């Protein structure tokens, strides 16, 4: 029988045994060996560095997940692509962004499985060195990370996603079909187990040297526990209590707190990368070998007004602008979350050290451009150190956030509003206002799920927090106020500005439907998850059950 899911091969495992003289220098060096695995500390380091290199270079948080975000009303396509089913929620499961992320997650889980199995086998025979122990913790963390992104995207209370832990199998894994769990709660339990093991083995972030910052650490593991429990609570509300416990631990045990300045989170200044708000990110050093997410260049104006090869593939909506503008104060400049997140026509910004007035002359117009990651592009002679000179891989010197402490604070606020035993509107309001106050916003007067919707939308726009997933889970299991907002977003057509003269920042405009989506979105609760790629269902010979409704 043909095997289901492309499992990473031993050959790829062998390729991991290669040197990297600096963690964030993600270009592999050295020669692989085919005779030994994890015979010494350097081999353990090399194996994990290979995993990080793939994570930092992959498209998952560069483009692919952001194609999906067009199903909400925060971002739309700036250029026509064959992915309109992602925007209209008429999923097939075979769209290349969905198919590629699915494959990537399983490939990376398989590689993590390989490392965990080899190191636990060695652990059974001898005491692991501190480096080997750390490497095992990193492998547990990364396996949980990819498992999480498969679980909530494909798993429900009716059926889970395929997963197998290689170390639980006698002998070598034979690449047979991983078991599809009965419910996604089983998957979440396995993820929590891996994160618990990771926390035990990993260092604290502060214990890493400068060269190793960006590796998995204890607080990152606990942060993803909080995130996992929050998604688990979609199907079991008792899990909200665990969210509260995890976020409390981030504060008391690991000293996590909000950065003082919201803008510091998106700075290209390396001294501002590692605030106490940092939990997990894709760090990029800038320049030709700095790695990082390609999203900064992906959302830059196509061809960058002749200065740099931006791609112009994702643009903000008028809906997002209006929601963030609700926090503006009459007679004062735009609030920092709005000004940091997007440029509108006429806004001043710098590109390669030269001040410009924003307009968009290319592709499909929305009236806006994502601004959150523009700091490295603002620097004079930007390609010397801040931006990759290769515009075909437009990475930049930014710390692209996947999970930061503000995310966990707002999850705790949500937990306080939904907990079956620890409900506290006053504690929820405290967390909400901690985030708002840091951004210089007027404090909220009451804690509601509608307020949580607003804060999560505005705070994490154009980061890796996955706004669409929030909206979907609220549409299925949220309280009445947030459910209404989520359903409105999932059943509406995104809005844009249409300028009379696109090359004139002072041009007049009209506001209306975004031009490129021809089909109205229609929500149904089965769309909380994606359909499995049809080829995988076929190859499984009936062992992989397609999600209901597809």
Phi, psi and omega per residue, in radians:
X1 nan 2.475 3.080
X2 -1.180 2.589 -3.081
X3 -1.508 2.518 3.118
X4 -1.647 2.371 3.140
X5 1.278 2.195 -3.139
X6 -1.208 1.913 3.136
X7 -1.573 2.333 -3.112
X8 -1.058 2.418 -3.023
X9 -1.515 2.857 3.057
X10 -1.055 -0.552 3.113
X11 -1.044 -0.681 3.105
X12 -1.202 -0.623 3.053
X13 -1.052 -0.700 3.118
X14 -1.113 -0.646 -3.120
X15 -1.108 -0.327 -3.138
X16 -1.204 -0.432 -3.050
X17 -1.404 1.240 -3.130
X18 -2.468 2.672 -2.973
X19 -1.538 2.616 2.984
X20 -2.350 2.090 -3.035
X21 -1.420 -0.107 3.038
X22 -2.674 2.388 -3.009
X23 -0.978 -0.812 -3.079
X24 -1.441 -0.110 2.976
X25 -1.477 1.658 -2.896
X26 -1.552 0.163 3.082
X27 -1.431 2.011 -3.090
X28 -1.091 2.506 3.113
X29 -2.304 2.844 3.060
X30 1.538 -3.067 -3.070
X31 -2.085 2.440 3.092
X32 -1.315 2.780 3.031
X33 -2.082 2.517 -3.127
X34 -1.861 0.158 -3.032
X35 -1.898 -0.464 -3.075
X36 -2.405 2.659 3.011
X37 -2.247 2.324 2.985
X38 0.957 0.746 3.094
X39 -1.409 -0.306 -3.113
X40 -2.712 3.045 -3.089
X41 -1.041 -0.705 -3.066
X42 -1.117 -0.643 3.112
X43 -1.164 -0.638 3.077
X44 -1.130 -0.770 3.116
X45 -1.073 -0.800 -3.099
X46 -1.095 -0.705 -3.132
X47 -1.084 -0.778 -3.130
X48 -1.261 -0.655 3.113
X49 -1.081 -0.618 3.070
X50 -1.085 -0.721 3.117
X51 -1.097 -0.785 3.117
X52 -1.113 -0.675 -3.138
X53 -1.049 -0.751 3.105
X54 -1.133 -0.713 3.131
X55 -1.079 -0.760 -3.089
X56 -1.288 -0.471 -3.087
X57 -1.663 -0.228 -3.013
X58 -1.186 2.901 -3.132
X59 -1.556 -0.172 -2.992
X60 -0.863 -0.904 3.099
X61 -1.811 0.372 3.046
X62 -1.805 -0.790 3.109
X63 -2.411 -0.779 -2.816
X64 -1.041 -0.875 -3.129
X65 -1.122 -0.473 -3.135
X66 -1.345 -0.370 2.966
X67 -1.102 -0.709 3.127
X68 -1.065 -0.611 -3.028
X69 -1.080 -0.264 3.087
X70 -1.146 -0.230 3.048
X71 -1.264 -0.259 2.996
X72 -1.795 -2.943 -3.088
X73 -2.000 0.547 3.138
X74 -1.739 -0.573 -3.091
X75 -2.486 2.603 3.073
X76 -2.319 2.973 3.129
X77 -1.326 2.278 3.062
X78 -1.503 -0.247 3.110
X79 -2.394 2.496 -3.118
X80 -1.088 2.269 3.071
X81 -2.385 2.947 -3.128
X82 -1.518 0.601 -3.042
X83 -2.019 0.415 -3.056
X84 -1.085 -0.371 3.072
X85 -1.138 -0.448 3.052
X86 -1.230 -0.628 -3.136
X87 -1.335 -0.551 -3.084
X88 -1.688 0.010 3.118
X89 1.187 0.298 3.107
X90 -1.683 1.096 -2.984
X91 -1.166 2.490 2.945
X92 -1.832 -0.415 -3.036
X93 1.565 -0.236 -3.099
X94 -1.773 0.010 3.048
X95 -1.014 2.388 -3.004
X96 -1.030 -0.644 3.080
X97 -1.075 -0.733 3.112
X98 -1.172 -0.844 -3.100
X99 -1.066 -0.724 -3.076
X100 -1.244 -0.697 3.105
X101 -1.152 -0.726 3.077
X102 -0.968 -0.888 -3.123
X103 -1.115 -0.746 -3.117
X104 -1.071 -0.799 -3.119
X105 -1.070 -0.746 -3.136
X106 -1.250 -0.631 3.059
X107 -1.069 -0.785 -3.101
X108 -1.230 -0.663 3.061
X109 -1.052 -0.698 3.141
X110 -1.121 -0.710 3.111
X111 -1.135 -0.750 3.083
X112 -1.053 -0.720 3.085
X113 -0.975 -0.758 3.138
X114 -1.054 -0.810 -3.125
X115 -1.161 -0.799 3.134
X116 -1.029 -0.791 -3.113
X117 -1.075 -0.815 -3.089
X118 -1.136 -0.713 -3.105
X119 -1.314 -0.615 3.082
X120 -1.224 -0.583 3.039
X121 -1.113 -0.729 3.104
X122 -1.171 -0.666 3.137
X123 -1.080 -0.566 3.133
X124 -1.211 -0.341 -3.078
X125 -1.811 -0.458 -3.058
X126 -2.726 2.984 3.107
X127 -1.433 2.235 3.102
X128 -1.216 2.557 3.018
X129 -1.229 2.853 3.089
X130 -0.966 -0.675 3.123
X131 -1.177 -0.746 3.117
X132 -1.132 -0.688 3.107
X133 -1.101 -0.770 3.072
X134 -1.061 -0.728 -3.129
X135 -1.101 -0.676 3.074
X136 -1.106 -0.721 3.078
X137 -1.082 -0.698 3.111
X138 -1.124 -0.683 3.129
X139 -1.174 -0.715 3.053
X140 -1.040 -0.786 -3.108
X141 -1.076 -0.846 -3.078
X142 -1.206 -0.555 3.057
X143 -1.131 -0.756 3.094
X144 -1.100 -0.696 -3.126
X145 -1.018 -0.920 -3.112
X146 -1.233 -0.631 3.092
X147 -1.057 -0.728 3.119
X148 -1.027 -0.780 -3.077
X149 -1.261 -0.417 2.996
X150 -1.366 -0.714 -3.000
X151 -1.072 -0.940 -3.053
X152 -1.323 -0.361 -3.136
X153 -1.428 -0.384 -3.069
X154 -2.263 -0.206 -3.017
X155 -1.829 2.564 3.128
X156 -2.346 -3.094 3.070
X157 -1.267 -0.203 -3.138
X158 -1.634 -0.514 3.052
X159 -2.795 2.556 -3.127
X160 -1.653 -2.808 -3.131
X161 -2.010 2.745 3.134
X162 -1.129 2.366 3.062
X163 -2.801 2.472 3.014
X164 -2.505 2.422 3.048
X165 -1.679 1.995 -3.053
X166 -1.007 -0.600 -3.048
X167 -1.205 -0.222 3.124
X168 -1.564 -0.005 -3.101
X169 -1.878 2.320 3.071
X170 -1.255 2.330 -3.124
X171 1.372 -3.019 -3.130
X172 -1.331 2.560 3.106
X173 -1.214 2.368 -3.003
X174 -1.681 0.249 3.122
X175 1.119 0.381 3.071
X176 -1.286 3.008 -3.031
X177 -1.150 2.159 3.071
X178 -1.080 2.563 -3.139
X179 -1.134 2.317 3.015
X180 -1.489 2.048 -3.064
X181 -1.158 2.717 -3.070
X182 -1.172 -0.673 3.070
X183 -2.446 2.824 3.117
X184 -1.183 -0.350 3.102
X185 -1.093 -0.574 3.042
X186 -1.103 -0.729 3.090
X187 -1.080 -0.801 -3.135
X188 -1.077 -0.632 3.083
X189 -1.091 -0.710 3.105
X190 -1.174 -0.655 3.109
X191 -1.114 -0.800 3.116
X192 -1.067 -0.693 3.109
X193 -1.055 -0.796 3.115
X194 -1.114 -0.718 -3.140
X195 -1.177 -0.603 3.080
X196 -1.132 -0.786 3.064
X197 -1.082 -0.701 3.133
X198 -1.087 -0.803 -3.122
X199 -1.029 -0.694 -3.134
X200 -1.091 -0.611 -2.979
X201 -1.686 -0.418 -3.032
X202 -1.435 2.697 2.997
X203 -1.303 2.880 2.872
X204 -1.224 2.713 3.131
X205 -0.984 -0.708 -3.070
X206 -1.178 -0.277 -3.122
X207 -1.496 -0.130 3.095
X208 -1.403 2.593 2.971
X209 -1.280 2.896 3.133
X210 -0.977 -0.678 -3.080
X211 -1.193 -0.384 -3.072
X212 -1.813 0.061 3.087
X213 -1.132 2.389 -3.031
X214 1.949 -0.205 3.028
X215 -1.336 2.820 3.077
X216 -1.050 2.531 -3.107
X217 -2.524 2.988 -3.024
X218 -1.013 -0.816 -3.086
X219 -1.133 -0.592 3.089
X220 -1.098 -0.697 3.118
X221 -1.107 -0.764 -3.139
X222 -1.209 -0.634 3.077
X223 -1.047 -0.737 3.108
X224 -1.293 -0.419 2.960
X225 -1.078 -0.813 3.128
X226 -1.022 -0.769 -3.126
X227 -1.143 -0.735 -3.140
X228 -1.110 -0.796 3.122
X229 -1.097 -0.620 3.124
X230 -1.115 -0.726 3.114
X231 -1.268 -0.611 3.046
X232 -1.027 -0.636 -3.111
X233 -1.132 -0.268 3.010
X234 -0.977 -0.593 -3.067
X235 -1.925 -0.236 -3.094
X236 -2.634 1.723 -3.006
X237 -1.156 -0.276 3.104
X238 -1.134 -0.332 -3.119
X239 -1.241 -0.253 3.095
X240 -1.046 -0.569 3.117
X241 -1.065 -0.646 3.125
X242 -1.195 -0.558 3.062
X243 -1.048 -0.830 -3.135
X244 -1.033 -0.793 3.134
X245 -1.044 -0.781 -3.112
X246 -1.129 -0.759 -3.099
X247 -1.236 -0.622 3.022
X248 -1.013 -0.733 -3.137
X249 -1.153 -0.632 3.090
X250 -1.015 -0.651 3.136
X251 -1.335 -0.892 -2.965
X252 -1.401 -0.633 -3.091
X253 -1.643 -0.523 -2.995
X254 -2.115 0.084 2.995
X255 1.089 0.476 3.127
X256 -1.343 2.457 3.116
X257 -2.750 3.004 -3.134
X258 -1.276 2.524 2.969
X259 -1.094 2.638 -3.089
X260 -1.199 -0.661 -3.049
X261 -2.076 2.147 -3.136
X262 -0.991 -0.686 -3.097
X263 -1.148 -0.471 -3.140
X264 -1.052 -0.486 -3.104
X265 -1.126 -0.359 -3.031
X266 -2.098 0.328 -3.102
X267 -1.393 2.637 3.017
X268 -1.610 0.100 3.083
X269 -1.390 2.013 -3.085
X270 -1.039 -0.415 3.119
X271 -1.224 -0.274 -3.103
X272 -1.851 0.125 -3.131
X273 -1.161 -0.791 -2.842
X274 -1.890 1.038 3.043
X275 -1.254 2.997 3.109
X276 -1.260 -0.118 3.067
X277 -1.424 -0.389 -3.112
X278 -1.065 2.315 2.957
X279 -2.172 -0.905 -3.117
X280 -2.694 2.404 -3.051
X281 -2.754 3.054 2.926
X282 -1.913 1.753 -3.093
X283 -1.438 2.415 3.055
X284 -2.169 2.367 -3.127
X285 -1.521 -0.278 -3.039
X286 1.515 2.926 -3.106
X287 1.353 -2.982 -2.956
X288 -1.310 -0.430 -3.063
X289 -2.135 0.356 -3.021
X290 -1.423 -0.135 -3.135
X291 1.138 -2.816 3.095
X292 1.824 3.063 3.105
X293 -1.278 2.514 3.082
X294 -1.513 -0.005 -3.063
X295 -1.001 -0.685 3.108
X296 -0.933 -0.747 3.113
X297 -1.369 -0.483 3.118
X298 -1.126 -0.646 -3.083
X299 -1.650 -0.109 3.039
X300 -1.174 2.531 3.102
X301 -0.746 2.299 -3.139
X302 -0.943 2.181 -3.095
X303 1.210 0.006 2.988
X304 0.875 0.753 3.135
X305 0.930 0.534 3.111
X306 1.457 0.064 -3.098
X307 -1.688 -0.657 -3.080
X308 -2.696 2.666 -3.053
X309 -1.399 1.205 2.960
X310 -1.198 2.806 -3.043
X311 -1.851 -0.416 3.071
X312 1.070 0.555 -2.986
X313 -1.543 -0.364 -3.128
X314 -2.328 2.342 -3.111
X315 -2.354 2.631 3.099
X316 -1.236 2.760 3.090
X317 -1.717 2.845 2.981
X318 -1.119 -0.579 3.092
X319 -0.998 -0.805 -3.133
X320 -1.134 -0.728 3.123
X321 -1.031 -0.835 -3.085
X322 -1.146 -0.685 3.131
X323 -1.119 -0.801 -3.134
X324 -1.197 -0.559 -3.130
X325 -1.200 -0.258 3.084
X326 -1.055 -0.389 -3.138
X327 -1.571 -0.029 3.088
X328 -1.180 2.636 3.063
X329 -1.938 2.256 -3.093
X330 -0.941 2.318 3.103
X331 1.463 -0.008 3.126
X332 -2.056 2.810 3.104
X333 -1.049 2.869 3.089
X334 -0.975 2.515 3.127
X335 -1.104 2.729 -2.960
X336 -1.151 -0.568 -3.141
X337 -1.183 -0.624 3.106
X338 -1.259 -0.856 -3.088
X339 -1.153 -0.582 3.123
X340 -1.286 -0.557 -3.010
X341 -1.433 -0.592 -3.052
X342 -2.667 2.676 2.991
X343 -1.769 2.407 2.963
X344 -2.000 2.878 -3.087
X345 -0.896 2.310 3.115
X346 1.638 -0.282 3.119
X347 -1.130 2.419 3.106
X348 -1.471 2.392 3.071
X349 -2.695 2.887 3.118
X350 -1.925 2.471 3.026
X351 -2.312 2.078 -3.100
X352 0.964 0.641 3.070
X353 1.509 -0.078 -3.084
X354 -1.893 2.247 3.131
X355 -1.277 2.407 -3.141
X356 -2.330 2.897 3.018
X357 -1.961 2.115 -2.947
X358 -1.160 2.344 2.858
X359 -2.675 2.903 -3.138
X360 -2.188 2.116 -3.094
X361 -1.881 0.046 -3.011
X362 -2.164 2.595 2.945
X363 1.101 -2.656 -3.052
X364 -1.488 2.285 -3.037
X365 -1.598 2.440 2.958
X366 -2.117 -0.281 -3.085
X367 1.724 -0.030 -3.025
X368 -2.525 2.847 3.000
X369 -2.431 2.507 3.102
X370 -1.133 2.265 -3.048
X371 -1.988 -0.129 -2.935
X372 -1.060 -0.535 -3.023
X373 -1.999 0.452 -3.036
X374 -1.510 -0.167 -3.041
X375 -0.964 -0.813 -3.138
X376 -1.108 -0.521 3.123
X377 -1.275 -0.281 -3.118
X378 -1.373 -0.282 -2.993
X379 -1.324 2.505 3.063
X380 -1.108 2.411 -3.072
X381 0.917 0.890 -2.946
X382 -1.036 -0.574 -3.069
X383 -1.345 -0.103 3.104
X384 -1.273 -0.609 -3.091
X385 -2.527 -0.424 -2.960
X386 -1.746 -0.461 -3.053
X387 -2.321 2.436 3.104
X388 -1.080 2.160 3.131
X389 -1.133 -0.290 3.099
X390 -1.506 1.742 -3.120
X391 -1.175 -0.153 3.039
X392 -1.413 -0.170 3.005
X393 -2.412 1.327 -2.879
X394 -1.431 1.040 3.069
X395 -1.378 2.872 -3.070
X396 -2.634 2.957 -3.132
X397 -1.382 1.473 3.056
X398 -2.496 2.739 3.033
X399 -1.806 1.605 -2.993
X400 -1.322 1.967 -2.982
X401 -1.360 2.251 2.971
X402 -1.759 -0.717 3.090
X403 -2.544 2.186 3.038
X404 -2.255 2.904 -2.982
X405 -1.071 -0.554 3.092
X406 -1.011 -0.652 3.078
X407 -1.021 -0.819 -3.121
X408 -1.172 -0.641 3.082
X409 -1.055 -0.776 -3.134
X410 -1.266 -0.489 2.992
X411 -1.171 -0.660 3.095
X412 -1.175 -0.684 3.069
X413 -1.037 -0.753 3.103
X414 -1.099 -0.684 3.125
X415 -1.123 -0.737 3.117
X416 -1.069 -0.525 3.126
X417 -1.430 -0.293 -3.037
X418 -2.110 -0.097 -3.085
X419 -1.094 2.508 3.096
X420 -1.465 -0.225 -3.096
X421 -2.378 -0.257 -3.081
X422 -2.141 0.491 -3.087
X423 -1.054 2.355 3.135
X424 -2.801 1.764 3.121
X425 -1.123 -0.578 -3.131
X426 -1.186 -0.684 3.083
X427 -1.192 -0.651 3.084
X428 -1.079 -0.770 -3.139
X429 -1.111 -0.636 3.112
X430 -1.067 -0.773 3.134
X431 -1.187 -0.730 3.111
X432 -1.026 -0.807 -3.066
X433 -1.322 -0.393 3.006
X434 -1.072 -0.744 3.137
X435 -1.227 -0.749 -3.118
X436 -1.171 -0.758 -3.096
X437 -1.114 -0.717 3.111
X438 -1.019 -0.577 3.132
X439 -1.515 0.121 3.106
X440 1.286 0.433 -3.081
X441 -1.709 2.732 3.061
X442 -1.099 2.276 -3.128
X443 -1.050 2.535 3.025
X444 -1.250 2.672 -3.118
X445 -1.743 -0.269 3.116
X446 -2.594 2.707 3.133
X447 -1.804 2.045 3.086
X448 -2.380 2.859 3.059
X449 -1.188 -0.504 3.048
X450 -1.089 -0.644 3.088
X451 -1.194 -0.683 3.075
X452 -1.043 -0.759 3.088
X453 -0.959 -0.856 -3.117
X454 -1.081 -0.817 -3.064
X455 -1.148 -0.775 -3.112
X456 -1.173 -0.680 3.092
X457 -1.045 -0.895 -3.006
X458 -1.346 -0.629 -3.042
X459 -1.261 -0.683 -2.968
X460 -1.949 0.275 -3.121
X461 -0.959 2.281 3.024
X462 1.191 0.474 2.964
X463 -1.985 -2.934 -3.097
X464 -1.608 0.321 -3.045
X465 -1.324 -0.266 3.092
X466 1.188 1.294 3.120
X467 -1.042 -0.718 -3.118
X468 -1.023 -0.710 -3.140
X469 -1.113 -0.686 3.053
X470 -1.007 -0.875 -3.073
X471 -1.089 -0.697 -3.137
X472 -1.135 -0.784 -3.106
X473 -1.176 -0.608 3.083
X474 -1.190 -0.610 3.131
X475 -1.125 -0.520 -3.095
X476 -1.564 -0.722 -2.972
X477 -2.333 0.155 -3.068
X478 -1.350 2.842 3.024
X479 -1.094 2.867 -2.982
X480 -0.976 -0.726 -3.059
X481 -1.183 -0.772 -3.127
X482 -1.346 -0.536 3.090
X483 -1.068 -0.726 3.125
X484 -1.106 -0.719 3.121
X485 -1.166 -0.738 -3.128
X486 -1.126 -0.781 -3.130
X487 -1.146 -0.639 3.095
X488 -1.076 -0.722 -3.133
X489 -1.212 -0.682 -3.076
X490 -1.369 -0.166 3.133
X491 -2.032 0.200 -3.059
X492 -1.996 2.894 3.107
X493 -1.679 2.247 -3.141
X494 -1.092 2.587 -3.080
X495 -1.872 2.707 -3.113
X496 -2.559 2.930 2.978
X497 -1.739 2.481 3.129
X498 -2.139 1.937 -3.042
X499 -1.542 2.495 3.117
X500 -1.138 -0.754 3.121
X501 -2.246 1.788 -3.010
X502 -1.166 -0.340 -3.141
X503 -1.603 0.087 -3.095
X504 -2.049 1.909 -3.134
X505 -1.047 -0.355 -3.134
X506 -1.685 0.135 -3.065
X507 -1.122 2.644 3.030
X508 -1.302 2.777 -3.128
X509 -2.536 2.817 2.951
X510 -2.050 2.838 3.138
X511 -2.114 2.373 -3.125
X512 -3.069 -2.878 -3.091
X513 -1.027 2.445 2.972
X514 -1.075 2.391 -2.890
X515 -1.291 -0.482 -2.850
X516 -1.566 -0.184 3.130
X517 -1.744 2.116 -3.019
X518 -1.706 -0.203 -3.046
X519 -2.092 2.291 3.083
X520 -1.134 2.438 3.064
X521 -1.237 2.469 3.066
X522 -2.329 2.043 -3.073
X523 -1.528 2.492 2.931
X524 -2.449 2.529 -3.005
X525 -1.059 -0.421 3.139
X526 -1.156 -0.288 -3.110
X527 -1.402 0.091 3.020
X528 -1.054 -0.442 3.059
X529 -2.119 2.836 3.079
X530 -1.533 2.751 2.977
X531 -1.344 2.539 3.070
X532 -1.129 2.587 3.042
X533 -0.955 2.330 -3.030
X534 -1.076 -0.614 -3.132
X535 -1.098 -0.635 -3.140
X536 -1.216 -0.655 3.094
X537 -1.113 -0.762 -3.142
X538 -1.128 -0.807 -3.098
X539 -1.167 -0.390 -3.099
X540 -1.292 -0.222 -3.138
X541 1.106 0.582 3.097
X542 1.654 -0.087 -3.108
X543 -1.426 -0.401 3.053
X544 -1.764 2.033 -3.117
X545 -1.575 2.218 3.112
X546 -1.127 2.602 3.108
X547 -1.153 2.502 -3.095
X548 -1.028 2.492 3.093
X549 1.644 -0.175 -3.119
X550 -1.935 nan nan
